[in-house]
Amino acid sequence: MTISFDFAALSAPQRYKLLCGLVVPRPIALITTISADGVVNAAPFSFFNVFSENPPLVVVGLQVKADLSPKDTTRNVRANGLFVINMVDEALANSMADCSIGFPSDIGEPEALQLPLSAGVHVAVPHLAGAPAALECRKVTLMNFGAERDLLVGEVLGIQVRDGVVDPETLRTNYEHYLPVGRVAGTMYARMQDRFEIKPDTFETWRLRNGS
């Protein structure tokens, strides 16, 4: 038996609950930006993923505050076009959640939470020193989809990676050293400790295996 949901008949919170509960786990972008006054902001977003390698693009869904005013991340990216996506691992997970606290715009989350920063290499925005990887980005476009949502497309200009996470020769990620955390729903998150491998057939090996 299948349950069918007509999104035209559902409220936005109901759609959110279904989408966020089913499209899991989602990677988390803990985004650092800097305001015109020099305040470094850090905020987590799980409507996020890599989009392309050529050109190297990422996409992030930015939502507004409860009063429909733009969040600090959106305002800062609109102003200077620069941001850094700090990837979240198990060691950074609690700090990531704390960055969702509604601090006033003149109080930067890294300073309030005592999260050390490292200077940017490819952008004039610092990244979290404790992040396993930091994607330094510039805005390509920011598209508005109604009063509550903007879609940010950014070009990755460079990545700062903690030692041991990526082999500098093969560029392969070492998942013994990189323990990413994914967003599930509500206050639930997922670890990536249980992994398995699936090697797909080529058409020729599939045909031979199936006696075609």
C-alpha positions in Angstrom: 0.0 0.0 0.0 1.2 3.5 -0.8 0.4 6.8 0.9 0.1 9.7 -1.5 0.7 13.3 -0.5 -0.5 16.2 -2.6 1.9 19.1 -2.0 -0.6 21.6 -3.2 -2.8 20.7 -0.3 -0.1 20.8 2.4 1.2 23.7 4.4 4.9 24.8 4.2 5.7 23.2 7.6 4.1 19.9 6.5 6.1 19.9 3.2 9.3 20.7 5.2 8.6 17.8 7.6 8.2 15.3 4.8 11.1 16.5 2.7 13.6 16.8 5.6 12.5 13.5 7.0 12.8 11.6 3.8 15.8 13.2 2.0 18.4 12.0 4.5 21.1 12.2 5.5 22.1 15.6 4.2 25.6 17.1 4.4 25.9 20.1 6.6 27.5 23.4 5.5 28.7 25.4 8.5 29.1 28.7 6.6 31.4 31.5 7.7 30.9 35.0 6.3 32.1 38.4 7.3 30.0 41.6 7.7 30.9 45.1 6.6 31.8 45.8 10.2 34.2 42.9 10.3 31.9 40.5 12.4 32.5 36.9 11.5 29.3 34.9 11.3 28.9 31.1 11.4 25.6 29.4 10.6 24.7 25.8 9.7 22.7 24.8 6.6 21.7 21.3 5.6 20.0 22.3 2.3 23.4 22.0 0.8 25.4 19.9 -1.7 28.1 19.9 -4.3 26.7 20.5 -7.8 29.5 20.3 -10.3 33.3 19.8 -10.5 33.8 21.7 -13.8 33.1 24.4 -13.0 33.5 23.6 -9.2 30.1 24.6 -7.8 28.2 24.1 -4.6 24.5 25.0 -3.9 23.0 26.1 -0.6 19.4 26.8 0.3 19.3 30.0 2.5 16.2 30.6 4.6 15.1 33.8 6.4 14.5 34.6 10.0 11.0 34.2 11.6 10.2 37.8 10.8 11.1 37.2 7.1 14.2 39.4 7.4 17.4 38.0 5.8 19.8 36.0 8.0 23.4 37.3 8.5 24.8 34.8 6.0 22.5 36.0 3.2 23.1 39.6 4.0 26.9 39.2 4.1 27.0 37.1 0.8 24.9 39.7 -0.9 27.2 42.5 0.2 30.6 41.0 -0.6 30.0 37.7 -2.5 32.3 35.6 -0.3 31.8 32.7 2.0 33.4 29.5 3.4 31.7 26.2 3.8 33.2 24.5 6.8 32.4 20.7 6.7 31.2 19.3 9.9 32.6 16.2 11.6 31.8 14.5 14.9 34.3 16.7 16.8 32.6 19.9 15.5 29.0 18.7 15.7 28.1 20.3 19.1 29.7 23.6 18.1 27.7 23.5 14.8 24.5 23.1 16.7 25.5 26.0 19.0 26.0 28.2 15.9 22.3 27.9 15.2 21.6 30.0 18.4 20.0 33.3 17.5 22.8 35.6 18.3 22.3 39.3 17.4 24.0 40.3 14.2 26.7 42.3 16.0 27.8 39.2 17.9 29.8 36.7 15.9 29.2 33.0 16.7 32.9 32.0 16.5 33.8 34.8 19.0 30.9 34.1 21.3 31.5 30.3 21.3 35.3 30.7 21.4 35.8 28.8 18.1 39.3 29.5 16.7 39.5 30.9 13.2 42.1 30.6 10.5 42.7 33.3 7.9 41.3 32.6 4.4 43.8 31.7 1.6 41.6 32.3 -1.5 38.9 34.5 0.0 39.0 37.3 2.6 36.8 35.3 4.9 38.2 33.2 7.8 37.3 29.5 8.3 36.9 27.5 11.5 40.3 26.1 12.5 38.6 23.0 13.8 36.9 22.1 10.6 38.2 19.0 8.8 37.8 20.8 5.5 36.9 24.3 4.4 35.6 25.2 0.9 36.5 28.8 0.1 33.8 30.1 -2.3 32.7 33.2 -4.2 29.1 33.8 -5.1 28.2 33.0 -8.7 24.5 33.8 -8.3 21.9 34.2 -5.6 18.4 33.4 -6.8 15.2 34.2 -4.9 12.3 31.8 -4.7 9.6 33.5 -2.7 9.7 35.4 0.6 11.5 32.6 2.6 14.1 31.1 0.4 17.2 32.0 -1.7 19.4 29.6 -3.7 23.1 30.4 -3.4 25.3 29.0 -6.1 29.0 29.4 -5.3 32.3 28.6 -7.0 34.9 26.8 -5.0 38.2 28.7 -5.3 40.2 26.4 -3.0 39.9 24.0 -0.1 41.8 23.9 3.2 42.0 20.4 4.5 43.2 19.1 7.9 46.3 16.9 7.7 45.4 13.2 7.3 42.0 13.8 5.8 43.1 13.7 2.1 46.1 11.9 0.6 48.0 14.7 -1.2 49.2 12.2 -3.9 46.0 10.3 -4.7 43.5 12.9 -3.5 41.6 10.1 -1.9 39.7 10.9 1.3 40.7 8.9 4.4 37.5 8.0 6.3 39.5 6.8 9.3 40.5 10.4 9.8 37.4 12.2 8.4 34.2 11.4 10.4 31.5 13.6 8.8 28.1 14.2 10.4 24.9 14.3 8.4 21.6 16.0 9.2 18.5 13.8 9.5 15.5 15.6 10.9 14.7 17.8 13.9 17.6 17.3 16.4 18.7 14.0 14.9 22.0 13.6 13.1 23.8 10.6 11.6 27.4 9.4 11.8 29.1 7.8 8.8 30.7 4.9 10.6 28.9 2.0 8.9 29.9 1.9 5.3 29.6 -0.7 2.5 30.8 -0.9 -1.1 28.8 -1.6 -4.2 30.6 -2.1 -7.5 28.2 -1.7 -10.5 28.5 -4.0 -13.5 29.3 -2.7 -16.9 26.7 -3.5 -19.5 28.9 -6.4 -20.9 29.4 -8.0 -17.5 25.7 -7.6 -16.6 24.7 -9.3 -19.9 27.1 -12.2 -19.3 26.0 -12.6 -15.7 22.3 -12.7 -16.8 23.0 -15.0 -19.8 21.9 -12.5 -22.4 
